[in-house]
């Protein structure tokens, strides 16, 4: 095996960059852009071999377009680089110029091997660009002051945009009300969480004070019998609006709101804006009495009745009120443990009572008075009657309560059909669980609406039975039914009754059927007969309330 050795001649002096002229001295900064730099080689070169390809120029680590650099020489050894086209648009920061000699040929025809680098720091006017801000906007402010600047400066605020290079800046974050400082960021990096921090101004600075809303503990509670809706104890951000509603339990009333032990409001609903920690408490007190109020009007004319006596009666208590010129009454009851019946000594009905009382006779059968808006309770046997010049909708009531109308009857029983709604002036049989509560709506009505079923309903006024065709709802021997009333018996006001000339028995039992539409029930024996509301048979209709063909008709 043989080898061939080849020798390449080398110059006595290897081409290299001897120095750069026009560069700021080490440890100093350029306060104006460096627009011209001289590159001095250690020997003359072929000028056409020194091009932009041999030059690398970076600013803040970003490579610039070297083709914009102008290259001139007077002696082929010292070359002037014109950097103006680049530096006029470059920012402050760290500049680096590198010249490689590997592509440059000297006057002997040899190329260099190594390069040389020069660097400097530029801050125009000796100042760094400074941007301070608060986030979110208007959440706070930023101020700063240089600690070791060459000249004395007054405190500066966020509209100042420069700081002296090399100075130390002390920055202070001042939050607006309801905000607190989270941290400081410098060029996107977190540098501190303190309200005061110090930063060295050795580069352009973008400093942000980041704020957030403060959270405060708001304690919400209730004292006595009641609850607070739409509000719970917890931490809430500053400025959060809370709507709090005090709802009393049965038998209690809302009295006031307390804040930190002091009275704040007497309105049940308050809006609270969080501005700090707070303790809010709704105070409830037991009701000393209950109130029943409403209006008494004439059944036919709807005119208010003055001087009518409205009474609440229990076993050993009676509360009464007399209506004023507008027919208004108001009764206060101080014993809320009793269950009361209500009575009105006037031809009319009680319109729109507003009460939390229950009405219960504690007897076998309860005939509801004409109460619009009242709350009633089923009696022990769970059977009662209701007839009122109001429309009722039972679909929204307690599911255990059902309403029936009289569809037909024979000699010994009346057929009842279940219904979800009842037209005005319809007589109804109610069936349900004993003590079940029924809310009677305050519906509008038309006085001349005709009843379309056989149940006459409840008497507007007491009347004396004439003949033997009146059957009154009653309870006897454990049976709730319609019992024949003897001639001369006085049927009380509001007592439920029906009329029949075909009944052969003294008792008409109730047969509960399924929901259906109202069917006309014809009976040739009664088809041409007219009755007055007191049950008296007549041969023709008269002014007022009449009954014919098992229909109740109002004649004006």
C-alpha positions, 0 to 999 in steps of 0.5 A: 500500500502506498500513499500520495502526500499533497502539500498546499502552500500557505502565506506567511501571514494568514488573512484576518480582521485586525480590528473594528474602528467606530465601535463604542468602547467596552462598558459604554453604551451608544446613545445614538445609532452606530451608522458607520464601522471600519473593518481593518484587515491585516493586509490588503485584499481583493475588494471584489471578494468582500461582499454582504455574504461575508457579513452577519448583523443582528439586533437583539438576536434578530438577523438583519438584511446584510445586503443593505450594508454599503461597503467601500474602501480607499486602500483595499485594507480598510473598508467602511461599512455603512449601516444607516439603512438598517440602524435607522429603523432598528430598536434599542438593544444589543447589536452584533457585527460579524465578518468572516474571512473564509470567503475573502481573498488577499492580494497574494490569492490566499483566503482567510480562515477565521472571522471577527466579531464586534458588539455594542449596546444602543439606547438612544439618548441613554434612555431605555423605552419604558412601558408601564400599565395596569391590568385590567384597565382602571383596576389600579395605577403604577408609579416609579422613581429611579434610585441611582440615576445620574440626574435627579428625577421626580416620581413618574407615572404610567404616561412616562415612556423612558428611563435612564439606562443602568438605573434601578427603578422602584415601582409601586402598584396602587390598586383601586377600591375593591382590587388587589395586586396579583403580581408584576410581569416584565416582558411577560415573565412574573418578577414579583408579587409585592406591591413595591418591586425594583427593576434594573433598566438595562433593556427596554421594559414592558412592566404590567401590574396585574390586579384582581377583584377582592373576595369578601365573606358574606354571611347570610342567615335567618333568625326565627321562623323563616328562610332566605331565598336566592342567597347563601353564605360564601365568598363574593367578588367586590361589586357583586350584586346579591338579591336576598328575599326573606320568606317567613314560615307559617305563623311568622312574619318578616320583621327586619334585616340586620347587618353586622348587628344593626338594622339595615332594612324593613323590606323583605327583599333587598339588593346587597352590593358586596363592598366588604365582609358582611353578616346579613340576617333576616329576622322573623317574629311569630305572628300575634294575629291573623287577618281576614279581609275582603268585600261583601257585594250583592249577588245580583247587582255586584254593588258593595253592601254597607253594614253587613256583618262578617263573622268568624266562629269557632267553638267558643270564639266569635270575631266580627266586623261590619262592612264600610261604605265600600263593602270592605271588612277586616277581621283580626284573630289573635288565636291562630290555633283555632279553625273557624267558620265564616258567616256573612249576614247579608245577601251577597258573597265575600269577595277576595279574602286575603288570609292564612286561616283555614276554614273547617266546621269540624262537622260531618258535612261542610257547606263552603261559604262563597269565599273567593281567594280563601283557603279551605280544608276538607272535613273529616268525612272528605265530602263537602259542597261548593257553589259560588259565582266564580270559575274554578280550576281544580287541575292545579290543586292538590291531587287528592281533591276531586270535583264532581257535578250532578249529571243525572239522578233517578229515584234513589241516587244522583250520578256525579261526573268528575270535572277539572273545571267548573263554569261560574255558578255551578254547584259542585261536590268535592271529595278528597282526603280529610283535612286536604287544603283547597285554594279557591282562586279569585276568578272573574265571573258572570252573574247571569251564567246558567248552571248546566247540571242538576245540583242547584248549589247553595242557597243565597238566603234562607228559604222555607221548603214548600212541598216535598221536592227539596233534598238537602246535603247532610250526614246521618248514620255514617252516610253523606247524602241528600236527604228529603227536607220536610215541608216548612223546614228552613234551609239555612243560607249557603246550605247545599241542596237539589230538587227532584219531583221524581225521587221515590226515596227520602235519600238520594245517594251520590254515585261518583262517576268518571270525567265526562262532558255535561249531559242534558238529563231530560225527564218528561215529568219535569220538563215544563216545570219552573221552580223559584230558588226557594224550591217553590213550584211555579208555572212560568219563569220569574225575575231572579233565579229560576230552576227548570229542566234541572238548570239554574237560570238567572232572569234579569 
